[in-house]
């Protein structure tokens, strides 16, 4: 059976290492759907229902902004979960974003 786009996104996001982040666009490009960053965002907003768990807090926008934070039950959860993994956030943006960026096309 063919995996849905959301399932493909979830599978890939589960591979992002703790302490690293990726972007909606990087996830989309690695799945051969370069123009579908918004669809990755929609998938992340539904990730709370997926099993096994999907670390949606590790997916940010292309500038490192926590644009998905309002899809968490508490908008501060995204930053808190990143902080627990050693990722610093300032003004809703990942500090050292380029250094922490995990691009599946380069990492896998």
N, C-alpha and C positions, 0 to 999 in steps of 0.2 A: 504494500500500500504506500502511495506517495505521501510524503510529509507535507503538511500545510506550511505556508510561509511563516506563520507564527511559530510553529514547531521548530522550523529551521532556525529562526531567530533565537528561540529559547535555548536550543542545543548549543548554538555558538556562544551566546552570552554566558552560559554555564562554564565555558572554557576560560573566561577572563580571570586571570590570577588575582588573588587577594592583594590589595594594595596597588592595583592598576585600574585604569579606566579605559573605555573605548567610546567611540561616538556612534550616533545613529547612522551617519553616512558611511563610516568604515564598515559597520556591520552589513549595511545594504550592499555596498560594493563587493564585499567578500562573498555575498550570496548571488552575485551576478545581477543585482537589481540596483545599480548605481543611483537611479533617480527616485528611489523608494525610502529615503531616510524617514519621511513622515510615517510610512507604514511600519517601520521599525519602532517609531515612537508609539504608535497605536498598540503594537504588540507589547511593548514595555508597560503600557497602562493596564494591560490585561494579565501581566505576568504573575500577579498575586494569586491567581487561580491555578497556576501550573504546578504540576508535581512531576519530578522533584522540583524543589524551589529554584527560582531564577534570581540571580543577584542583580536585579534591575537597577539598583543604586549605583552600579559601576558603569552605566551608560549615560553619557552626557552629550551636550551638543558639540559642534565642531570647534567651539572656542573654549570648551571646558566648563560652560555654565550648567548649573543644575536645573535645566528647564523642565525636567520631569518631576520635580519635587512635590508638585501639587497633586500628583497621582498617588501619593502615599497617604495613608490614613492620617498621619501627622506630617505636615510639610517639612518639619525639621528632621524626620527620620532618615532621609537620604544623606544629609550631611553627617548625622550621627553615625550611621552605618559605615560611611567612608572613613570617618575619624577613627572608628574602632579598628580599621584596617591600616591605619597610619597615613591616610590621605588627608592632607591639609586643604581646607576650603576657606576662602576669604571672600566676603561679599558675593556669596552664592557661586563662586568660581573656583575650580580646582587649581591650587598652587602647583607650579611645575607641571602643568598639563602636558606639554610636549614630551617631557621626560617620562611621565607615567602612562602616556598613551600606548595602548595595546591595539595594534592594527592586525587583524587576522590574516590579511594578505601577506604581511611580512613575518608574522610570528608562527604561522602554521605551515 
